[in-house]
Amino acid sequence: MEYFKYCPWDGYRFSETDVQCFICKRPKYTLNNQPQENEKKWEKILYEKQPYDDNYIDETFLQSVVKQDNSNGLDYKQLISKTSDLIFTINSVVIYMLTYFVMLHNILETNYILITTISITFTGLIIYTMLIDKPQEWHSVLSNVKNVGIYVSILLLFAPVMQTVNQTYSDDTIYLLTSGSIIYYLLTKNYDYESVAELETWKADSSNWSSLLFSSLLASRLNNEIEVFIMIGLSQVLFILTQFVKKQIKDKHPRILSMINILLSIYLGLQLLFFSYFLALLYLGLVFFITFVSPLQLIWLYQYKNTIQGPWDLPDVKQYD
């Protein structure tokens, strides 16, 4: 029995073991059983009997479903507002690194930096207490103050140890590990502010441990125990406590958080000019790109997203007023 050597529909060359076309899945016809030109095609009709199996899938099936939805629903202004969490985190890292270099080169007095850090910490706690939905009772406030006092005492106790624990390593090694830890922190941090738990039920993740790692690495290069205490304590304030304050501000007053980001970005850009023009331009360019350019890129890339909608999907009923 002789068979066709090529598929009459798409030209696929049959091998000796093929029983159907690899492309169109039609059977391998014999020369005596040629396909008819008027062979009935499959139709999307359920009430009529067709010479096809129940599980037959025609090649025109995907042509009948919606592959793209041009109405992506992305709003440029909303996307800009959603970048505030990332910009806030980057600003926190820049503040932390600026504080480190200021103390390392003795640009400001250590006592002034200590008083400023304590003032910012208590201001954040007061704002969090005022904005939180649950009313704070006096015994709860006193308990929080006691916990803060215990934590500060532990930091003061271990500050001399943190200063000497990494002194055997070279500066290049410390700064390389610090850079890697900061990058890891930025990549693994959860920027979804709505998923931030309450302060009482919070649990540390890998990004929080990485912030503690690079703060302890940098602390080993400072001059005295007070500066080490400031670096470790400031890392906990900037990278852990501020996320709870930021969540409350964004829930209640989202525009205030946007104003804080704008003012902080301008202030930090001016401060970086005293250290390096390149770093200042790099920082401001990064903030501008994330805030204004990346939302445009997302809107542009969204047109290439295939959203296949078929009979298995629930209908999208439009609501009219």
CYANA upper distance limits for C-alpha pairs under 8 A (distance plus 0.5 A):
  1 MET  CA     30 THR  CA      7.65
  2 GLU  CA     30 THR  CA      6.29
  2 GLU  CA     31 LEU  CA      6.56
  3 TYR  CA     28 LYS  CA      7.43
  3 TYR  CA     29 TYR  CA      6.42
  3 TYR  CA     30 THR  CA      4.56
  3 TYR  CA     31 LEU  CA      5.99
  4 PHE  CA     14 PHE  CA      8.17
  4 PHE  CA     28 LYS  CA      7.42
  4 PHE  CA     29 TYR  CA      6.68
  4 PHE  CA     30 THR  CA      6.43
  4 PHE  CA     31 LEU  CA      6.68
  5 LYS  CA     13 ARG  CA      6.39
  5 LYS  CA     14 PHE  CA      5.91
  5 LYS  CA     15 SER  CA      8.28
  6 TYR  CA     11 GLY  CA      5.83
  6 TYR  CA     12 TYR  CA      5.85
  6 TYR  CA     13 ARG  CA      4.96
  6 TYR  CA     14 PHE  CA      6.21
  7 CYS  CA     11 GLY  CA      5.27
  7 CYS  CA     12 TYR  CA      5.56
  7 CYS  CA     13 ARG  CA      7.02
  7 CYS  CA     14 PHE  CA      7.69
  7 CYS  CA     21 CYS  CA      7.01
  7 CYS  CA     28 LYS  CA      7.88
  9 TRP  CA     24 CYS  CA      8.32
 10 ASP  CA     23 ILE  CA      8.04
 10 ASP  CA     24 CYS  CA      7.95
 12 TYR  CA     21 CYS  CA      7.18
 12 TYR  CA     22 PHE  CA      7.83
 12 TYR  CA     23 ILE  CA      7.66
 14 PHE  CA     18 ASP  CA      6.47
 14 PHE  CA     21 CYS  CA      7.55
 14 PHE  CA     28 LYS  CA      8.35
 18 ASP  CA     28 LYS  CA      7.90
 19 VAL  CA     27 PRO  CA      6.57
 19 VAL  CA     28 LYS  CA      5.83
 20 GLN  CA     25 LYS  CA      6.06
 20 GLN  CA     26 ARG  CA      5.87
 20 GLN  CA     27 PRO  CA      4.52
 20 GLN  CA     28 LYS  CA      5.23
 21 CYS  CA     25 LYS  CA      5.18
 21 CYS  CA     26 ARG  CA      5.86
 21 CYS  CA     27 PRO  CA      6.73
 21 CYS  CA     28 LYS  CA      7.03
 24 CYS  CA     59 GLU  CA      8.17
 29 TYR  CA     33 ASN  CA      6.37
 29 TYR  CA     34 GLN  CA      6.50
 29 TYR  CA     35 PRO  CA      7.72
 30 THR  CA     34 GLN  CA      6.90
 35 PRO  CA     39 GLU  CA      7.86
 42 TRP  CA     50 GLN  CA      7.71
 42 TRP  CA     52 TYR  CA      8.01
 42 TRP  CA     58 ASP  CA      7.33
 52 TYR  CA     56 TYR  CA      6.82
 57 ILE  CA     61 PHE  CA      7.28
 60 THR  CA     64 SER  CA      7.45
 61 PHE  CA     65 VAL  CA      7.86
 65 VAL  CA    308 ILE  CA      7.09
 65 VAL  CA    309 GLN  CA      6.27
 65 VAL  CA    310 GLY  CA      5.72
 66 VAL  CA    307 THR  CA      7.76
 66 VAL  CA    308 ILE  CA      6.01
 66 VAL  CA    309 GLN  CA      5.68
 66 VAL  CA    310 GLY  CA      7.44
 67 LYS  CA    306 ASN  CA      5.82
 67 LYS  CA    307 THR  CA      5.68
 67 LYS  CA    308 ILE  CA      4.87
 67 LYS  CA    309 GLN  CA      7.08
 68 GLN  CA    303 GLN  CA      8.23
 68 GLN  CA    304 TYR  CA      8.43
 68 GLN  CA    305 LYS  CA      7.39
 68 GLN  CA    306 ASN  CA      5.60
 68 GLN  CA    307 THR  CA      5.70
 68 GLN  CA    308 ILE  CA      7.25
 69 ASP  CA    306 ASN  CA      8.28
 69 ASP  CA    307 THR  CA      7.10
 70 ASN  CA    303 GLN  CA      7.04
 72 ASN  CA    302 TYR  CA      7.63
 72 ASN  CA    303 GLN  CA      8.25
 74 LEU  CA     78 GLN  CA      8.30
 74 LEU  CA     79 LEU  CA      7.97
 74 LEU  CA    299 ILE  CA      7.14
 75 ASP  CA     79 LEU  CA      6.77
 76 TYR  CA     80 ILE  CA      6.79
 76 TYR  CA    295 PRO  CA      6.92
 76 TYR  CA    296 LEU  CA      7.65
 76 TYR  CA    299 ILE  CA      8.41
 77 LYS  CA     81 SER  CA      6.90
 78 GLN  CA     82 LYS  CA      6.82
 79 LEU  CA     83 THR  CA      7.16
 79 LEU  CA    295 PRO  CA      6.21
 80 ILE  CA     84 SER  CA      7.88
 80 ILE  CA    291 THR  CA      6.08
 80 ILE  CA    292 PHE  CA      6.97
 80 ILE  CA    295 PRO  CA      6.99
 81 SER  CA    258 SER  CA      7.86
 83 THR  CA     87 ILE  CA      6.80
 83 THR  CA    290 ILE  CA      7.43
 83 THR  CA    291 THR  CA      6.41
 84 SER  CA     88 PHE  CA      6.43
 84 SER  CA    257 LEU  CA      8.09
 84 SER  CA    258 SER  CA      7.03
 84 SER  CA    261 ASN  CA      7.48
 84 SER  CA    291 THR  CA      8.28
 85 ASP  CA     89 THR  CA      6.84
 85 ASP  CA    191 TYR  CA      6.51
 85 ASP  CA    192 ASP  CA      8.28
 85 ASP  CA    193 TYR  CA      7.81
 86 LEU  CA     90 ILE  CA      6.79
 86 LEU  CA    191 TYR  CA      7.04
 87 ILE  CA     91 ASN  CA      6.58
 87 ILE  CA    261 ASN  CA      7.40
 87 ILE  CA    287 VAL  CA      7.22
 87 ILE  CA    290 ILE  CA      8.28
 87 ILE  CA    291 THR  CA      8.36
 88 PHE  CA     92 SER  CA      6.75
 88 PHE  CA    261 ASN  CA      6.67
 89 THR  CA     93 VAL  CA      6.94
 89 THR  CA    186 LEU  CA      8.24
 89 THR  CA    239 PHE  CA      8.27
 90 ILE  CA     94 VAL  CA      6.77
 90 ILE  CA    186 LEU  CA      8.35
 91 ASN  CA     95 ILE  CA      6.60
 91 ASN  CA    261 ASN  CA      8.33
 91 ASN  CA    264 LEU  CA      7.53
 91 ASN  CA    265 SER  CA      7.37
 91 ASN  CA    268 LEU  CA      8.20
 92 SER  CA     96 TYR  CA      6.70
 92 SER  CA    238 LEU  CA      6.39
 92 SER  CA    239 PHE  CA      7.67
 93 VAL  CA     97 MET  CA      6.74
 93 VAL  CA    182 ILE  CA      8.49
 93 VAL  CA    238 LEU  CA      8.48
 94 VAL  CA     98 LEU  CA      6.56
 94 VAL  CA    268 LEU  CA      7.97
 95 ILE  CA     99 THR  CA      6.65
 95 ILE  CA    268 LEU  CA      7.93
 96 TYR  CA    100 TYR  CA      6.83
 96 TYR  CA    231 MET  CA      8.47
 96 TYR  CA    234 LEU  CA      7.90
 96 TYR  CA    235 SER  CA      7.66
 96 TYR  CA    238 LEU  CA      8.24
 97 MET  CA    101 PHE  CA      6.86
 98 LEU  CA    102 VAL  CA      6.61
 99 THR  CA    103 MET  CA      6.79
100 TYR  CA    104 LEU  CA      6.47
100 TYR  CA    218 LEU  CA      8.09
100 TYR  CA    231 MET  CA      7.72
101 PHE  CA    105 HIS  CA      6.58
102 VAL  CA    106 ASN  CA      6.41
102 VAL  CA    107 ILE  CA      5.61
102 VAL  CA    108 LEU  CA      6.89
103 MET  CA    107 ILE  CA      6.95
103 MET  CA    108 LEU  CA      7.26
103 MET  CA    109 GLU  CA      8.36
103 MET  CA    110 THR  CA      7.42
103 MET  CA    222 LEU  CA      7.81
103 MET  CA    227 GLU  CA      7.62
104 LEU  CA    221 ARG  CA      8.14
104 LEU  CA    222 LEU  CA      6.32
104 LEU  CA    223 ASN  CA      7.68
106 ASN  CA    110 THR  CA      8.42
108 LEU  CA    112 TYR  CA      7.63
108 LEU  CA    113 ILE  CA      7.76
109 GLU  CA    113 ILE  CA      7.09
110 THR  CA    114 LEU  CA      6.62
110 THR  CA    226 ILE  CA      8.07
110 THR  CA    227 GLU  CA      7.27
111 ASN  CA    115 ILE  CA      6.63
112 TYR  CA    116 THR  CA      6.66
113 ILE  CA    117 THR  CA      6.59
113 ILE  CA    230 ILE  CA      8.49
114 LEU  CA    118 ILE  CA      6.73
114 LEU  CA    230 ILE  CA      6.91
115 ILE  CA    119 SER  CA      6.56
116 THR  CA    120 ILE  CA      6.66
117 THR  CA    121 THR  CA      6.66
117 THR  CA    230 ILE  CA      8.01
117 THR  CA    234 LEU  CA      7.40
118 ILE  CA    122 PHE  CA      6.77
119 SER  CA    123 THR  CA      6.56
120 ILE  CA    124 GLY  CA      6.63
121 THR  CA    125 LEU  CA      6.84
121 THR  CA    237 VAL  CA      7.19
122 PHE  CA    126 ILE  CA      6.64
123 THR  CA    127 ILE  CA      6.72
124 GLY  CA    128 TYR  CA      6.60
124 GLY  CA    242 THR  CA      7.84
124 GLY  CA    245 VAL  CA      7.06
125 LEU  CA    129 THR  CA      6.61
125 LEU  CA    245 VAL  CA      8.21
126 ILE  CA    130 MET  CA      6.68
127 ILE  CA    131 LEU  CA      6.63
127 ILE  CA    245 VAL  CA      7.56
128 TYR  CA    132 ILE  CA      6.40
128 TYR  CA    244 PHE  CA      7.84
128 TYR  CA    245 VAL  CA      5.72
128 TYR  CA    248 GLN  CA      7.30
129 THR  CA    136 GLN  CA      7.65
131 LEU  CA    248 GLN  CA      6.56
131 LEU  CA    249 ILE  CA      7.89
131 LEU  CA    252 LYS  CA      8.11
132 ILE  CA    248 GLN  CA      7.08
136 GLN  CA    140 SER  CA      6.76
136 GLN  CA    141 VAL  CA      7.07
137 GLU  CA    141 VAL  CA      6.85
138 TRP  CA    142 LEU  CA      6.63
139 HIS  CA    143 SER  CA      6.52
140 SER  CA    144 ASN  CA      6.77
141 VAL  CA    145 VAL  CA      6.77
142 LEU  CA    146 LYS  CA      6.61
143 SER  CA    147 ASN  CA      6.73
144 ASN  CA    148 VAL  CA      6.71
145 VAL  CA    149 GLY  CA      6.70
146 LYS  CA    150 ILE  CA      6.77
147 ASN  CA    151 TYR  CA      6.68
148 VAL  CA    152 VAL  CA      6.62
149 GLY  CA    153 SER  CA      6.67
150 ILE  CA    154 ILE  CA      6.78
151 TYR  CA    155 LEU  CA      6.82
152 VAL  CA    156 LEU  CA      6.73
152 VAL  CA    233 GLY  CA      8.33
153 SER  CA    157 LEU  CA      6.62
154 ILE  CA    158 PHE  CA      6.72
155 LEU  CA    159 ALA  CA      6.30
155 LEU  CA    229 PHE  CA      6.64
155 LEU  CA    232 ILE  CA      8.05
155 LEU  CA    233 GLY  CA      7.92
156 LEU  CA    160 PRO  CA      8.46
156 LEU  CA    225 GLU  CA      8.31
156 LEU  CA    226 ILE  CA      8.36
156 LEU  CA    229 PHE  CA      6.61
158 PHE  CA    162 MET  CA      6.71
159 ALA  CA    163 GLN  CA      6.74
159 ALA  CA    225 GLU  CA      5.91
159 ALA  CA    226 ILE  CA      8.00
159 ALA  CA    228 VAL  CA      6.29
159 ALA  CA    229 PHE  CA      6.08
160 PRO  CA    164 THR  CA      7.11
160 PRO  CA    224 ASN  CA      8.50
160 PRO  CA    225 GLU  CA      6.01
160 PRO  CA    228 VAL  CA      8.31
161 VAL  CA    165 VAL  CA      6.40
162 MET  CA    166 ASN  CA      8.08
162 MET  CA    216 SER  CA      6.89
162 MET  CA    219 ALA  CA      7.28
162 MET  CA    220 SER  CA      6.72
162 MET  CA    228 VAL  CA      7.68
163 GLN  CA    167 GLN  CA      7.90
163 GLN  CA    219 ALA  CA      6.41
163 GLN  CA    220 SER  CA      4.70
163 GLN  CA    221 ARG  CA      7.62
163 GLN  CA    222 LEU  CA      7.68
163 GLN  CA    224 ASN  CA      8.12
163 GLN  CA    225 GLU  CA      7.35
163 GLN  CA    228 VAL  CA      6.89
164 THR  CA    220 SER  CA      6.46
165 VAL  CA    220 SER  CA      7.39
166 ASN  CA    217 LEU  CA      7.24
166 ASN  CA    220 SER  CA      6.22
167 GLN  CA    220 SER  CA      6.53
167 GLN  CA    221 ARG  CA      7.75
169 TYR  CA    173 THR  CA      6.91
169 TYR  CA    174 ILE  CA      7.25
170 SER  CA    174 ILE  CA      6.90
171 ASP  CA    175 TYR  CA      6.60
172 ASP  CA    176 LEU  CA      6.51
173 THR  CA    177 LEU  CA      6.65
174 ILE  CA    178 THR  CA      6.53
174 ILE  CA    217 LEU  CA      6.65
174 ILE  CA    218 LEU  CA      7.74
175 TYR  CA    179 SER  CA      6.55
175 TYR  CA    218 LEU  CA      8.26
176 LEU  CA    180 GLY  CA      6.81
177 LEU  CA    181 SER  CA      6.59
177 LEU  CA    214 PHE  CA      7.82
177 LEU  CA    217 LEU  CA      8.39
178 THR  CA    182 ILE  CA      6.65
178 THR  CA    213 LEU  CA      8.33
178 THR  CA    214 PHE  CA      5.35
178 THR  CA    217 LEU  CA      7.15
178 THR  CA    218 LEU  CA      7.79
179 SER  CA    183 ILE  CA      6.74
179 SER  CA    214 PHE  CA      8.48
180 GLY  CA    184 TYR  CA      6.60
181 SER  CA    185 TYR  CA      6.53
181 SER  CA    210 SER  CA      6.07
181 SER  CA    211 SER  CA      7.54
181 SER  CA    213 LEU  CA      7.57
181 SER  CA    214 PHE  CA      6.35
182 ILE  CA    186 LEU  CA      6.75
182 ILE  CA    210 SER  CA      7.75
182 ILE  CA    211 SER  CA      7.48
182 ILE  CA    214 PHE  CA      7.43
183 ILE  CA    187 LEU  CA      6.67
184 TYR  CA    188 THR  CA      6.49
184 TYR  CA    207 SER  CA      7.58
184 TYR  CA    210 SER  CA      7.59
185 TYR  CA    189 LYS  CA      6.30
185 TYR  CA    206 SER  CA      8.33
185 TYR  CA    207 SER  CA      5.15
185 TYR  CA    208 ASN  CA      7.86
185 TYR  CA    210 SER  CA      6.32
185 TYR  CA    211 SER  CA      6.94
186 LEU  CA    207 SER  CA      8.11
188 THR  CA    206 SER  CA      7.77
188 THR  CA    207 SER  CA      6.18
189 LYS  CA    207 SER  CA      5.85
192 ASP  CA    196 VAL  CA      7.85
193 TYR  CA    243 GLN  CA      8.21
193 TYR  CA    247 LYS  CA      6.46
194 GLU  CA    247 LYS  CA      7.79
196 VAL  CA    202 TRP  CA      8.46
196 VAL  CA    243 GLN  CA      8.04
196 VAL  CA    244 PHE  CA      7.65
196 VAL  CA    247 LYS  CA      7.93
197 ALA  CA    201 THR  CA      6.80
197 ALA  CA    202 TRP  CA      5.98
198 GLU  CA    202 TRP  CA      6.40
198 GLU  CA    244 PHE  CA      7.88
199 LEU  CA    244 PHE  CA      7.42
204 ALA  CA    208 ASN  CA      6.34
204 ALA  CA    209 TRP  CA      7.67
205 ASP  CA    209 TRP  CA      7.10
206 SER  CA    210 SER  CA      6.70
207 SER  CA    211 SER  CA      6.83
208 ASN  CA    212 LEU  CA      6.93
208 ASN  CA    239 PHE  CA      7.60
208 ASN  CA    240 ILE  CA      7.60
209 TRP  CA    213 LEU  CA      6.69
210 SER  CA    214 PHE  CA      6.88
211 SER  CA    215 SER  CA      6.63
211 SER  CA    235 SER  CA      7.33
211 SER  CA    239 PHE  CA      7.55
212 LEU  CA    216 SER  CA      6.65
212 LEU  CA    232 ILE  CA      7.85
212 LEU  CA    235 SER  CA      7.42
212 LEU  CA    236 GLN  CA      8.13
213 LEU  CA    217 LEU  CA      6.76
214 PHE  CA    218 LEU  CA      6.64
215 SER  CA    219 ALA  CA      6.52
215 SER  CA    231 MET  CA      6.86
215 SER  CA    232 ILE  CA      6.34
215 SER  CA    235 SER  CA      6.90
216 SER  CA    220 SER  CA      7.04
216 SER  CA    231 MET  CA      8.41
216 SER  CA    232 ILE  CA      7.12
217 LEU  CA    221 ARG  CA      8.08
218 LEU  CA    222 LEU  CA      7.82
218 LEU  CA    231 MET  CA      8.41
219 ALA  CA    227 GLU  CA      8.03
219 ALA  CA    228 VAL  CA      5.48
219 ALA  CA    231 MET  CA      6.68
219 ALA  CA    232 ILE  CA      7.75
220 SER  CA    228 VAL  CA      7.86
222 LEU  CA    227 GLU  CA      6.92
222 LEU  CA    228 VAL  CA      6.98
223 ASN  CA    227 GLU  CA      7.37
224 ASN  CA    228 VAL  CA      7.08
225 GLU  CA    229 PHE  CA      6.65
226 ILE  CA    230 ILE  CA      6.73
227 GLU  CA    231 MET  CA      6.74
228 VAL  CA    232 ILE  CA      6.77
229 PHE  CA    233 GLY  CA      6.44
230 ILE  CA    234 LEU  CA      6.20
231 MET  CA    235 SER  CA      6.67
232 ILE  CA    236 GLN  CA      7.16
233 GLY  CA    237 VAL  CA      6.88
234 LEU  CA    238 LEU  CA      6.51
235 SER  CA    239 PHE  CA      6.23
235 SER  CA    240 ILE  CA      8.17
236 GLN  CA    240 ILE  CA      5.76
236 GLN  CA    241 LEU  CA      7.01
237 VAL  CA    241 LEU  CA      5.37
237 VAL  CA    242 THR  CA      6.60
238 LEU  CA    242 THR  CA      5.97
239 PHE  CA    243 GLN  CA      7.54
240 ILE  CA    244 PHE  CA      8.12
241 LEU  CA    245 VAL  CA      7.36
242 THR  CA    246 LYS  CA      6.35
243 GLN  CA    247 LYS  CA      6.62
244 PHE  CA    248 GLN  CA      6.99
245 VAL  CA    249 ILE  CA      6.77
246 LYS  CA    250 LYS  CA      6.52
246 LYS  CA    257 LEU  CA      7.90
247 LYS  CA    251 ASP  CA      6.58
248 GLN  CA    252 LYS  CA      6.67
249 ILE  CA    253 HIS  CA      5.78
249 ILE  CA    254 PRO  CA      6.84
249 ILE  CA    256 ILE  CA      7.74
249 ILE  CA    257 LEU  CA      6.98
250 LYS  CA    254 PRO  CA      4.67
250 LYS  CA    255 ARG  CA      8.18
250 LYS  CA    256 ILE  CA      8.19
250 LYS  CA    257 LEU  CA      6.64
253 HIS  CA    257 LEU  CA      7.55
254 PRO  CA    258 SER  CA      7.11
255 ARG  CA    259 MET  CA      6.77
256 ILE  CA    260 ILE  CA      6.66
257 LEU  CA    261 ASN  CA      6.75
258 SER  CA    262 ILE  CA      6.77
259 MET  CA    263 LEU  CA      6.62
260 ILE  CA    264 LEU  CA      6.41
261 ASN  CA    265 SER  CA      6.44
262 ILE  CA    266 ILE  CA      6.81
263 LEU  CA    267 TYR  CA      6.56
264 LEU  CA    268 LEU  CA      6.41
265 SER  CA    269 GLY  CA      6.47
265 SER  CA    284 LEU  CA      7.89
265 SER  CA    287 VAL  CA      8.18
266 ILE  CA    270 LEU  CA      6.81
267 TYR  CA    271 GLN  CA      6.74
268 LEU  CA    272 LEU  CA      6.56
269 GLY  CA    273 LEU  CA      7.06
269 GLY  CA    280 ALA  CA      5.75
269 GLY  CA    281 LEU  CA      8.18
269 GLY  CA    283 TYR  CA      7.36
269 GLY  CA    284 LEU  CA      6.76
270 LEU  CA    274 PHE  CA      7.92
270 LEU  CA    280 ALA  CA      7.78
271 GLN  CA    275 PHE  CA      7.98
271 GLN  CA    280 ALA  CA      8.50
272 LEU  CA    276 SER  CA      6.53
272 LEU  CA    277 TYR  CA      7.62
272 LEU  CA    279 LEU  CA      6.98
272 LEU  CA    280 ALA  CA      5.45
273 LEU  CA    277 TYR  CA      5.58
273 LEU  CA    279 LEU  CA      8.06
273 LEU  CA    280 ALA  CA      5.98
275 PHE  CA    279 LEU  CA      8.27
276 SER  CA    280 ALA  CA      6.82
277 TYR  CA    281 LEU  CA      6.69
278 PHE  CA    282 LEU  CA      6.49
279 LEU  CA    283 TYR  CA      6.46
280 ALA  CA    284 LEU  CA      6.65
281 LEU  CA    285 GLY  CA      6.32
282 LEU  CA    286 LEU  CA      6.55
283 TYR  CA    287 VAL  CA      6.77
284 LEU  CA    288 PHE  CA      6.61
285 GLY  CA    289 PHE  CA      6.52
286 LEU  CA    290 ILE  CA      6.63
287 VAL  CA    291 THR  CA      6.51
288 PHE  CA    292 PHE  CA      6.31
288 PHE  CA    293 VAL  CA      7.62
289 PHE  CA    293 VAL  CA      5.27
289 PHE  CA    294 SER  CA      6.60
290 ILE  CA    294 SER  CA      5.73
290 ILE  CA    295 PRO  CA      8.15
291 THR  CA    295 PRO  CA      7.69
292 PHE  CA    296 LEU  CA      7.56
293 VAL  CA    297 GLN  CA      6.89
294 SER  CA    298 LEU  CA      6.71
295 PRO  CA    299 ILE  CA      6.79
296 LEU  CA    300 TRP  CA      6.67
297 GLN  CA    301 LEU  CA      6.53
298 LEU  CA    302 TYR  CA      6.50
299 ILE  CA    303 GLN  CA      7.74
301 LEU  CA    305 LYS  CA      7.73
309 GLN  CA    313 ASP  CA      6.76
